Amino acid sequence: MDTQNLIDMANRIGDFFESMPDHDEALTGVADHIRRFWEPRMRRALLAALDEAPGVNGADGIELSGFVREALVRHREQLTPAAASTV
């Protein structure tokens, strides 16, 4: 999974929602979009990138925007995919 591409996509989603007048609603919008439209392994990779280097540029110089970072941290529980059941 290309983490730099995921970060870039998340930042573009953040750019759209950041223009909303209500900051909390905008953060929720970012998280909701990622939860609804990204498959679980994409969300896991994005959250892992957040954990691995919370303030460092990626290999290609792409860094999560502060706005997207705030959305991921605030809504992490809803973004974390459920563990696969082994029934």
C-alpha positions in Angstrom: 0.0 0.0 0.0 1.5 3.4 -1.0 1.3 5.3 2.2 2.3 8.6 0.5 -0.6 8.3 -1.8 -3.0 7.7 1.1 -1.6 10.7 2.9 -2.0 12.8 -0.2 -5.6 11.6 -0.7 -6.4 12.3 3.0 -5.0 15.8 2.7 -7.2 16.5 -0.4 -10.3 15.3 1.5 -9.2 17.6 4.3 -8.8 20.6 2.0 -12.4 20.2 0.9 -13.9 19.9 4.4 -11.6 22.5 6.0 -13.5 25.3 4.2 -16.6 24.5 6.2 -17.5 27.2 8.7 -18.1 24.7 11.6 -14.7 23.3 12.6 -16.1 20.3 14.5 -18.5 19.4 11.7 -15.6 19.6 9.2 -13.5 17.2 11.3 -16.4 14.8 11.5 -16.8 15.1 7.7 -13.2 14.1 7.0 -13.5 11.1 9.3 -16.9 10.1 8.0 -15.7 10.3 4.4 -12.6 8.1 5.1 -14.7 5.6 7.1 -17.4 5.3 4.4 -15.3 5.2 1.3 -11.9 3.8 2.2 -11.5 0.0 2.6 -10.2 -1.2 6.0 -6.6 -1.9 5.0 -6.4 1.7 3.6 -7.6 3.1 7.0 -5.2 0.8 8.9 -2.3 2.0 6.8 -3.2 5.7 7.3 -3.6 5.2 11.1 -0.2 3.3 11.2 1.4 6.2 9.3 0.0 8.6 11.9 1.4 6.5 14.7 4.8 5.9 13.1 5.8 9.5 12.4 3.3 11.9 14.0 5.2 15.1 12.9 7.7 14.0 10.3 7.5 14.3 6.6 7.2 11.1 4.6 9.8 9.8 2.2 8.4 12.0 -0.6 8.0 15.0 1.6 4.2 14.6 2.0 2.9 15.1 5.5 -0.5 14.9 6.9 -2.0 18.4 7.3 -2.7 19.5 10.9 -6.4 19.5 10.1 -6.4 15.9 8.8 -4.2 14.8 11.8 -6.7 16.4 14.2 -9.6 14.6 12.4 -7.8 11.2 12.6 -6.9 11.6 16.3 -10.4 12.8 17.3 -12.2 10.1 15.4 -9.7 7.3 15.6 -12.1 4.9 17.2 -14.7 5.1 14.4 -11.9 4.9 11.8 -10.3 1.8 13.2 -11.7 -1.2 11.3 -13.3 -4.0 13.4 -11.2 -7.1 13.8 -12.1 -9.9 11.5 -14.2 -12.5 13.1 -12.9 -16.1 13.2 -16.2 -17.9 13.4 
